[in-house]
Amino acid sequence: MFNHFYLAALVFLLGITCIFLLVKKSPVLKRFSIDLDIGGIIYGGIVAVYSILLAFIVVIVWQQYQNTGDRIQEESSKVFNLYRASYAFPDSSTGKKIRTTVINYVSSVVTDEFPAMEHDTTSPITQKRYNQVWDMVYAIRPVTDNEKTWYASMVTSVNQFGEARIIRVSDMDPSLPPLMWKILLAGGLIIILFAILFKTNNNGAHFLKILMFSIIIVFNLILVDMLDHPYKGMLRIEPTAFTKILNHYKEEQK
């Protein structure tokens, strides 16, 4: 996905270069040139509208990106609640089974599922470990009042944990609809083509300005794409919250 996006960005910049050269060299296309005084006001309005739209979309995908991080934190905190609740059961085999099941799941999330989510899929190993967490809760038979209290808390945690996992996995899907992407790409192309049509006495300086403006637009679109795919690319969210649980477990085993 990302390699294709970067390739498309490169092709876009090369296309802008070819269009610029074609407009400046073709006598027919030169007829469509626009005076800066006449077209400057219209161009400024178009740029302003596009900038507002782009800023709005960046804010939307940034909020979605942050929400994804919050859901990961919530999932890890709920599964860690199960881990801590295991010490409320005096039966060493029950407590150990709870901790082992939780750690197996957390470890699989870090080593299996997050790498899989970079490729828009989930890990069957993690799904199996997830099911084992539920089976473990089903199998617990609290005896004392204290165990019953903690078991009720575990049931609440495991339900919240399951909901957080479902939402976290669903965040693999992009939040921006294809129509929005078409609007962004078409708007950016219109702005650049409009700028190319301005009359100028220095084609070299004009091309440099067009190229820099095109790069800024492309960079913004790449940013939107990366934020819209929180598990991929340079801005991908790492399973730090789950790694902390593993580190806590390793410290306890020392």
N, C-alpha and C positions, 0 to 999 in steps of 0.2 A: 504493500500500500504506500509506504513512505518513499520507497525508491521510485515508484511510479509518479508520485507527487513531485518529487524533486526533478525528475526528468521532464515532467510537464512544465515546471517552472523554467527550466533551461530552454526548452523549446519555445516557450512564450517569449522570453527575452530575445532569442534569436529571431523569432518572427517579427517582433517589434523593430529590430534592426533592419530586417529586410524591407518592411513596410516603409520605414523612414527613408531608406535609400531609394525605394521605388517612387515615393511621393516627390522627393527632391529632384529626381532625374527625369521623371516622366512629364513632358509638356502638357499632356491631357490632365493629369492629376493636379498639376500646379494651378489650374484654373479654380480649384476648390480651396485654395489657400485663403486664410482668414486674417484680416488685420487685427493686431493685438488690441487696438483701441475699441474696435467694434465687438470683438468676441471675448475680450477679457472679463467683462461683467458676467456674461452668460457662463463662461468657463468657471469663474469663481463660484457661482451658484451651484453648478454641477458638482464641483469638488466638495463644497460644503455639505451637500446632501449625501454624497457618497461617504464622506468622513463620518458623519453622524451615524449612518447605517453600519459602517464598519466598527465604529466604537461601541455601538449597541451590541453587536454580535460578539465582540471580544469580551464585553462584560458578561454576557450570557454564558459563553463557554467557560470563562474563568470561574464563575459561580458554580457551574456544573463540575468543573475540575476540583474545586475546593470541597464540594459536597461528596465527591468520590473519596477524597482523603478522609473526610469525617466518617463516612460509612465503614471504611477500613478500620479506623480507630474504634468505632462502635463494635464491629464484629470481634476484633481482638480483645476488647475489654470484656465482652460478654462471655467469650470462651475462656478467658482468664478467670472469670468469676466461678466457672465450673471447676477449674483447677484448684482454686482456693477453697471451695466448698468441700473438696475431697477430704480435707483434714477434720471435718466435722463428724466423720464416720470412724469410730474406734476400730472397726474391723479392718485390719491392715490390708487384707486382700481386696476389699471394696475400694478403699481409698487409693490403693496403688493402681487398681484397674482404671479408675477415673482419670488419674493423672497420666497414665500411659496412653489411654485413648485420646485425651486432649492433646498431648504432646505429639502423638503420631499425626493427628490432623494438622496441627500448626506447622510441623516440619514439612508436611506434604504441600501445604499452601505456599511455603517459601521456595521449596525446591522443584515442585511440579507445576502448581497451578499458575503462579505469576509468570513463569516463562511461557506457559501455554497461552495465557491471555495476550501475550504480545502477538500471537498469531490468530487472535479472534476465536479462541476455543477454550474449553475447560479441560481439566485433567481427570480422567476416569479414576486414577488412583486417589486423588483428593476427594472425589465424589464417594468413593468407597469408604474412606476414612470419615467423611461427614456422616454417612449412614451409620457407621459404627458408634459415633457419638450419641446419636439418637437411641440406638439399640442398648447402649450402656445405661442411659437414663431410664429406659423402659425396664431394664433388669433390676434396678435398685429396689430393695424392699426395706424401707425405713421401719425401725422398731420403736425406738424411744421417741419421746416428744421432741427432743432436740433434733434428732435425725429427721423427723417429719417436717419440722420448721425449715431446716436447711434444704430438704428435698423439694419443698414448695418453692424455695428461692431458686433452686437449680432448674426447675421446670420453667419458671419465668425467664431465666437467663437463656436457656436453650431455645425457647421460642423466639426471643429477641435476636439471638445469635443466628437462627435460621433465616429470619427476615432480613437481617443485615447482609448475610451471605447472598441471598437471592438478588438484592438490590445492587450489591457490589459486582456480581457477575453481569447483571443487566447493563451496567455502565460501560461494558465493552462496546455496545452499539453506539454509533455516533448520534449526538443530540440534534445536530443541524440537518434539516431535510435537504434532499438534493436540489429542490427549487431555490433554497436560500443560497446554495453554492453557485447556481447558475446566475442568480442576480449579482452576486459579488464579482464573479468573473466577467460578466457582461459589463457591469458598471466600470470596473477597472480598465477594461479594453476600450470602452467609449471615451473615458477620460484621457487615456494615452493617445488614442487616435486623434482626438480633438486637439491635443497639444501639438501633435506632429503637423497639423494643418496650419499652424500659425506662421505668418511670414517672418523671415529673419534674414539678416545680412551675413550672419556667421553660422553656417551650417554645422561646423564642428562644435561650437559652444551649445548650439540648439540640441544636437544629438546627445551631448554629454548630460544636459539637463533632463532630457527625455529618459535616458538610460538610468540615471539616478532615481528619478521619480518612479520608473517601472520597478526598480529593485526594491524601493520602499514598499510599494504595493505588494510585490511578491513576498517579501519578508513578513508582512502583516498577514497574508493569506496562509503562509506556512505556520505562523504562530497560532492562528485560528485552528488549523488542521491538527497541530500537536496538542492543543488544549482539548480538542474534541475527541482525541484518542488518548485518554490518561494512562494507558498501560503500554504505550509505545513511544519510541523516539527518545530524544534527549530529555524531554520533560516527563518521562514516564514515572509514575508513582511507585516507589519501592516498598516492599513488605516490611518496613522498619518496625511497625508495631508488633508484628508477629515474631520478628527476630528478637525483640526484647523479651518476649515470653520464653523463647528457647534459651536465651542467655540467663534468665532467672532460674530456669530449670537446671542448667549446667552448674550454676553457683550452688544450688541446693544439694547437688550430688557430690560436691567436693567435701 
